[in-house]
Amino acid sequence: MGWKEAAEPVLTRMPAVRRPEGHVPFKRKLAWTAGILMLYFFLTNITLLGLSGQGTDLFGEFRAILAGSFGSVLQVGIGPIVTASIVLQLLGGANLLGLDTDDPRDQVLYQGLQKLLVVIMTALTALPMVFAGGFLPAQSSLTLGGFTFGQTQVQLLMFAQIFVGGILILYMDEVVSKWGVGSGIGLFIIAGVSQRLVTGLIQPAEGGFFYDWYRIVTGEVEVGSIVAGDGLYTILLQEGHLVALLTTLLIFGIVVYAESVRVEIPLSHARVKGARGRFPVKLIYASVLPMILVRALQANIQFLGQILNSQWGMPSWLGTYNSQGQPVDGFFYYVAPIYSPSDWMWFTGELGQEAWKVMIRVGIDVTFMVVGGAVFAIFWVETTDMGPEATAKQIQNSGMQIPGFRQNVGVIEKVMERYIPQVTVLGGALVGLLAVWANMLGTIGAVSGTGLLLAVSITYKLYEEIAEEQLMEMHPMMRQMFGKE
């Protein structure tokens, strides 16, 4: 008996959101999407019952990408979903699963396996957060309805809340994917990044864009040198200021421009004379979404380092941590991403780190993001049926062909192989490079370069999908042409 036969009774019984029968009106899709978004914001504002003190966010600088909110019911965010996706992509890429996604039975098993992995990853992520190192400190006692809970029982209660929150976000994503517009994961990333961008601009406290400019204009802070703490440093380099503002605007422009750069392969209908079309191969063919996988892998590495350091300590070559729980030397320091200008600008006097160590860290981050972006983009294309073979089959099944070539799947596939693999690697590497560059210069609200890239790209695609939905709502026959009905 193979693993599929043994696991089938469990995987096929995993709860699932029912797919809509027939067409869902556009207004209803918007209503579902808006409802889930409101529920998401509501859950991020529910503080964990039993939480005591501030604690430490293990996801830290990755929070803009992994969504959720520290200390809330959605503590783990989309982390378990992304981690499960990484595991499945690696197993699928190595052909260890033995699942054929064209087979309906294997599709059900794949979806069930993904949900099961998310459940496991949610538990494995929540356990150390609650029970290890005081990252989420629990109250020594808690009285509810006349019952008094000890500290261990409070910790169990907190774990249960985080676990339920992780499962809720899984099914919220599924509701949006099946009944709404876009995907839940993309929606949650946009929500989190947008919230931080607005806060970074208008918060009436130190660190806010307008507030600090007010302090400079009124003379409260003098414009001096580029040394940390002086006005010139505040104007140029402090998170949320001039360089960060310019970087944010540039990222918006570059992503929108890159989304419009494409190679268009001409198509004509094999039987309907005069019916023509084009198949666009965009520069960012695999989209920016594979970047979630790359950053999530880095987040899990740093997560592991913090757990090891808090529980057992570690040799200095593996990692040395400061009082804030951040690595300052060793392996975990060198593989930590560059989060902001303060992580590499040693000449401002703020860093207190040797230049050669900083350069090694920058080099590793650039290499990891460029190579990781290209590799995960390839995985993404192959697992989402965007590769040359799957694309050729889609074109053939639609009755289209490439003018000047025989109407044959193998011929179309060879033409697609001239463009798709190369553009996938180039686009993935470019997005990785942009993400590191944005992190090094900083962004408004410290949303991170990857978070900003994701938010802009997802918003752009959401706009395209909404426009397509409106077009099909106005012209119902279009739904049949696009296979939406």
C-alpha positions in Angstrom: 0.0 0.0 0.0 1.4 3.4 -1.1 1.3 6.5 1.0 -1.6 7.9 -1.1 -3.8 4.9 -0.2 -2.9 5.1 3.4 -3.4 8.9 3.7 -6.5 9.1 1.5 -9.1 8.6 4.3 -7.6 11.5 6.2 -6.8 13.9 3.4 -10.1 13.6 1.6 -11.9 14.4 4.9 -10.1 17.7 5.5 -12.8 20.4 5.8 -13.1 22.6 2.7 -15.0 25.7 1.6 -17.7 24.6 -0.9 -17.1 25.9 -4.4 -19.9 28.1 -5.9 -22.2 26.4 -8.3 -22.3 28.5 -11.4 -21.4 32.1 -11.8 -21.0 34.4 -8.8 -22.1 38.0 -9.5 -19.3 40.6 -9.3 -21.0 42.5 -6.5 -21.3 39.4 -4.4 -17.6 38.7 -4.9 -16.8 42.2 -3.7 -19.1 41.7 -0.7 -17.3 38.5 0.3 -13.9 40.1 -0.2 -14.8 43.1 1.8 -16.4 40.9 4.6 -13.2 38.8 4.9 -11.1 41.9 5.0 -13.2 43.4 7.8 -13.0 40.1 9.7 -9.2 40.1 9.2 -8.8 43.6 10.7 -11.2 42.6 13.5 -9.1 39.5 14.4 -5.8 41.4 14.3 -7.2 43.7 17.0 -8.2 40.9 19.4 -5.4 40.7 22.0 -4.6 37.2 23.2 -6.4 36.4 26.4 -3.8 35.7 29.1 -0.9 37.7 27.5 1.2 39.6 30.0 3.7 42.4 29.0 5.1 43.2 25.5 7.0 40.1 24.6 9.1 39.7 21.4 7.8 39.3 17.9 9.7 36.3 16.5 8.7 37.3 13.0 9.9 40.8 13.7 10.9 42.5 10.4 9.1 39.9 8.4 5.7 40.9 9.8 4.7 43.0 6.7 5.1 39.9 4.5 3.7 37.3 6.8 0.7 39.5 7.7 -1.2 38.9 11.0 -0.5 41.0 14.1 1.8 40.5 17.0 0.1 39.6 20.3 -3.3 39.0 18.5 -5.3 36.0 17.6 -3.7 36.1 14.2 -0.2 35.9 15.7 1.2 33.4 13.1 -0.3 35.2 10.1 0.2 33.5 6.8 3.5 32.0 7.9 2.2 28.3 8.2 0.5 28.6 4.8 3.7 29.8 3.2 5.9 27.3 4.9 3.6 24.4 3.9 3.7 25.7 0.3 7.5 25.7 0.4 7.6 22.1 1.6 5.1 21.0 -1.0 7.0 22.8 -3.8 10.3 21.2 -2.8 8.7 17.7 -2.6 6.8 18.2 -5.8 9.9 19.6 -7.6 11.8 16.5 -6.5 8.9 14.2 -7.7 8.6 12.7 -4.3 4.8 13.1 -3.9 3.8 11.1 -7.0 0.7 13.2 -7.5 -0.7 14.1 -10.9 -2.4 17.5 -10.6 -4.4 16.8 -13.8 -6.1 13.8 -12.0 -9.1 15.0 -10.0 -8.4 12.4 -7.2 -4.8 13.6 -6.9 -6.0 17.2 -6.8 -8.1 16.4 -3.8 -5.2 14.6 -2.1 -2.9 17.5 -2.8 -5.3 20.1 -1.4 -5.9 17.9 1.7 -2.1 17.4 2.2 -1.6 21.1 2.0 -4.2 21.8 4.7 -2.8 19.1 6.9 0.7 20.6 6.6 -0.7 24.0 7.5 -2.4 22.6 10.6 1.0 20.9 11.6 3.0 24.1 10.8 0.5 26.3 12.8 1.0 24.1 15.9 4.8 23.9 15.4 5.0 27.7 15.0 2.7 28.5 18.0 4.4 26.1 20.5 7.8 27.8 20.9 6.1 31.3 20.8 4.1 30.4 23.9 6.2 27.9 25.8 9.8 28.9 25.0 11.8 31.9 26.1 9.0 34.3 27.1 8.4 35.5 23.6 4.7 35.7 24.5 4.7 36.0 28.3 1.7 34.5 30.0 0.0 35.8 33.2 0.8 33.9 36.3 -2.9 33.4 36.9 -6.2 34.2 35.2 -9.7 34.1 36.5 -12.6 33.4 34.1 -16.2 32.7 35.2 -15.2 31.9 38.7 -12.4 29.5 37.6 -8.7 30.3 38.3 -6.1 29.1 35.7 -2.5 28.6 36.6 0.3 29.8 34.4 0.6 26.5 32.5 -3.1 26.5 31.8 -3.0 30.1 30.7 -0.2 29.1 28.2 -2.4 26.3 26.9 -5.2 28.8 26.5 -3.0 31.2 24.5 -1.7 28.3 22.3 -5.3 27.3 21.6 -6.2 30.9 20.6 -3.2 31.2 18.2 -3.9 27.7 16.8 -7.5 28.6 16.0 -6.4 31.9 14.5 -4.0 30.1 12.2 -6.8 27.8 11.0 -9.2 30.7 10.6 -6.8 32.5 8.3 -6.4 29.4 6.2 -10.1 29.2 5.6 -10.5 32.9 5.2 -8.0 32.6 2.3 -10.0 29.8 0.8 -13.2 31.8 1.0 -11.7 34.7 -0.9 -10.1 32.4 -3.5 -13.4 30.7 -4.2 -16.1 33.3 -3.5 -14.2 36.6 -3.7 -11.7 38.5 -5.9 -8.0 37.6 -5.9 -6.6 35.5 -3.1 -6.9 35.9 0.7 -3.1 35.8 1.1 -2.6 38.7 -1.3 -5.5 40.6 0.4 -3.9 40.2 3.8 -0.5 41.4 2.6 -2.0 44.5 1.0 -4.0 45.2 4.2 -0.9 44.9 6.4 1.4 46.9 4.2 -1.1 49.7 3.5 -1.8 50.0 7.2 1.9 50.4 7.9 2.4 52.9 5.1 -0.3 55.2 6.3 0.9 54.9 9.9 4.5 55.7 8.8 3.2 58.9 7.1 0.8 60.3 9.6 1.6 58.9 13.1 1.8 61.9 15.5 4.9 60.7 17.2 8.7 60.5 16.7 9.4 58.4 13.6 6.4 59.7 11.7 7.2 61.4 8.4 5.2 64.6 8.9 6.0 64.8 12.6 9.8 64.7 12.2 9.7 67.2 9.4 7.7 69.5 11.7 10.5 69.1 14.3 13.1 70.1 11.8 11.2 73.1 10.4 10.4 74.5 13.9 14.1 74.1 14.8 13.5 71.5 17.5 16.1 69.3 15.6 19.0 71.1 14.0 20.3 70.1 10.6 23.8 69.0 11.2 25.9 66.2 9.8 24.9 62.7 8.6 25.8 61.2 12.0 22.9 59.4 13.6 20.7 61.7 15.6 21.5 64.9 13.7 18.9 66.6 11.5 20.6 65.7 8.1 20.5 62.0 9.1 16.9 62.4 10.1 15.9 64.1 6.9 17.7 61.6 4.6 18.1 58.2 6.2 15.7 57.7 9.1 13.0 55.2 8.3 10.1 57.0 6.7 11.9 60.1 5.5 13.3 61.5 2.2 15.3 58.6 0.9 12.6 56.1 2.1 9.9 58.2 0.4 11.8 58.3 -2.9 12.5 54.6 -2.7 8.8 53.9 -2.0 7.7 56.0 -5.0 10.4 54.4 -7.2 9.3 50.9 -6.3 5.7 51.8 -7.2 6.8 53.1 -10.6 9.3 50.2 -11.3 6.7 47.5 -10.5 4.0 49.1 -12.6 6.4 49.5 -15.5 7.8 46.0 -15.2 4.2 44.6 -15.2 3.7 46.3 -18.6 7.0 45.0 -20.2 6.2 41.8 -22.1 6.9 39.7 -25.1 3.7 39.1 -27.0 3.5 35.8 -29.0 0.9 36.2 -31.9 -1.9 33.6 -32.0 -4.6 32.9 -34.6 -7.6 30.6 -34.4 -7.2 27.4 -36.4 -10.8 27.3 -37.7 -12.2 30.8 -37.4 -10.6 33.0 -40.0 -9.6 36.5 -38.8 -9.8 35.5 -35.1 -6.4 36.6 -33.7 -4.9 37.1 -30.3 -1.6 37.4 -28.4 -0.1 35.4 -25.5 1.8 37.8 -23.2 5.0 36.7 -21.5 5.6 39.4 -18.9 9.0 40.4 -17.6 7.8 39.4 -14.1 6.2 36.3 -15.5 6.1 34.4 -12.2 4.7 37.5 -10.4 6.3 38.7 -7.2 4.6 36.0 -5.1 7.6 33.7 -5.1 9.3 36.3 -3.0 7.0 35.4 -0.1 8.6 31.9 -0.2 12.2 33.3 -0.2 11.6 35.7 2.7 9.6 33.1 4.6 12.6 30.7 4.3 14.8 33.4 5.8 12.2 34.1 8.5 12.2 30.5 9.5 16.0 30.4 9.7 16.0 33.5 12.0 13.1 32.0 13.9 15.1 28.8 14.5 18.2 30.9 15.7 16.1 32.9 18.2 14.6 29.7 19.6 18.0 28.0 19.9 19.5 31.1 21.5 16.7 31.5 24.1 16.5 27.9 25.1 20.0 26.4 25.0 22.4 29.1 23.9 24.8 28.5 21.1 28.5 28.7 20.3 29.7 32.1 19.2 30.4 30.9 15.6 26.8 30.0 15.2 25.4 33.2 16.7 25.8 36.0 19.2 22.7 37.9 20.2 22.2 41.4 21.8 19.8 42.3 24.6 17.0 42.9 22.0 17.4 39.3 20.7 19.0 40.3 17.4 22.1 38.5 16.0 25.2 40.6 16.0 27.8 38.0 15.0 28.1 34.4 13.8 26.2 32.4 11.2 22.8 33.7 12.1 24.1 37.3 11.7 25.5 36.8 8.3 22.4 35.1 6.9 20.0 37.7 8.4 18.5 39.9 5.7 19.3 43.7 5.5 16.1 45.2 7.0 16.9 49.0 6.8 19.7 51.5 6.2 20.8 51.2 9.9 21.8 47.6 9.2 24.6 48.5 6.8 25.5 52.2 7.0 28.4 51.9 9.4 29.7 55.4 8.4 26.8 57.1 10.3 28.2 56.0 13.6 25.0 54.1 14.5 25.8 50.6 13.6 28.9 49.8 15.7 29.9 46.9 13.4 33.0 46.3 11.4 32.7 47.2 7.7 33.9 43.8 6.3 31.3 41.9 8.4 28.6 44.2 7.0 29.7 43.7 3.4 29.7 39.9 3.9 26.1 40.1 5.2 25.0 42.4 2.3 26.7 40.0 -0.2 24.9 36.9 1.3 21.6 38.7 1.3 21.9 39.8 -2.3 23.0 36.3 -3.4 20.2 34.6 -1.5 17.5 36.9 -2.8 18.7 36.9 -6.5 19.3 33.1 -6.6 16.3 32.3 -4.4 14.1 34.5 -6.4 15.1 32.8 -9.7 14.8 29.3 -8.2 11.4 29.8 -6.5 10.1 31.6 -9.6 10.8 28.4 -11.6 9.1 26.2 -9.0 6.1 28.6 -9.0 5.8 28.5 -12.8 5.9 24.7 -12.9 3.5 24.2 -10.0 0.9 26.7 -11.2 0.7 25.4 -14.8 2.4 28.4 -16.3 5.3 26.4 -17.8 5.9 25.8 -21.5 4.2 22.4 -21.6 1.1 23.5 -19.6 0.8 26.7 -21.6 1.1 24.9 -24.9 -1.7 22.6 -23.9 -3.9 25.5 -22.9 -3.3 27.2 -26.3 -4.0 24.0 -28.1 -7.2 23.3 -26.2 -8.5 26.8 -26.9 -8.2 26.1 -30.7 -5.5 28.7 -31.2 -2.1 28.2 -32.9 1.0 30.2 -33.6 0.9 31.6 -37.2 3.5 29.9 -39.4 3.8 26.8 -37.2 1.9 23.5 -37.3 -1.0 23.1 -34.9 0.8 20.7 -32.6 1.3 20.8 -28.9 5.0 19.8 -29.2 5.6 22.6 -31.7 3.9 25.3 -29.5 5.8 24.0 -26.5 9.2 24.5 -28.3 8.2 28.1 -29.2 7.3 28.7 -25.6 10.6 27.3 -24.4 12.4 30.1 -26.2 10.8 32.7 -23.9 9.2 31.4 -20.7 12.2 29.8 -18.8 14.6 32.7 -19.6 12.0 35.4 -18.6 11.1 33.4 -15.5 14.7 33.4 -14.2 15.4 37.0 -15.2 12.2 38.3 -13.6 12.7 36.3 -10.4 16.3 37.5 -10.1 15.2 41.1 -10.8 12.5 41.1 -8.2 15.0 39.7 -5.6 17.5 42.5 -6.4 14.8 45.1 -6.1 13.7 43.8 -2.8 17.2 44.0 -1.3 17.8 47.5 -2.8 14.5 48.8 -1.3 15.4 47.3 2.1 18.9 48.9 2.0 17.5 52.4 1.4 14.4 51.9 3.6 10.7 52.4 2.9 7.9 54.5 4.4 6.5 52.7 7.5 9.4 50.2 7.4 7.2 47.8 5.4 10.4 46.2 3.9 11.2 46.1 0.2 9.7 42.7 -0.3 6.5 43.8 1.4 6.2 46.9 -0.7 6.9 44.9 -3.9 4.3 42.4 -3.0 1.7 45.0 -2.1 2.2 47.0 -5.4 2.2 43.9 -7.6 -0.8 42.2 -5.9 -2.7 45.5 -6.1 -1.9 45.8 -9.8 -3.1 42.3 -10.5 -6.2 42.8 -8.4 -7.0 45.8 -10.4 -6.6 43.8 -13.6 -8.8 41.0 -12.2 -11.5 43.5 -11.1 -11.5 45.0 -14.7 -11.8 41.5 -16.2 -14.7 40.6 -13.8 -16.5 43.8 -14.7 -16.0 43.1 -18.5 -17.4 39.6 -18.1 -20.3 41.0 -16.0 -21.2 43.4 -18.8 -20.7 40.7 -21.5 -21.8 37.3 -20.2 -20.5 35.5 -23.4 -17.0 36.5 -22.3 -17.2 34.1 -19.3 -17.4 31.1 -21.7 -14.5 32.4 -23.7 -12.3 32.7 -20.6 -13.5 29.4 -19.1 -15.1 31.1 -16.1 -18.4 29.3 -16.4 
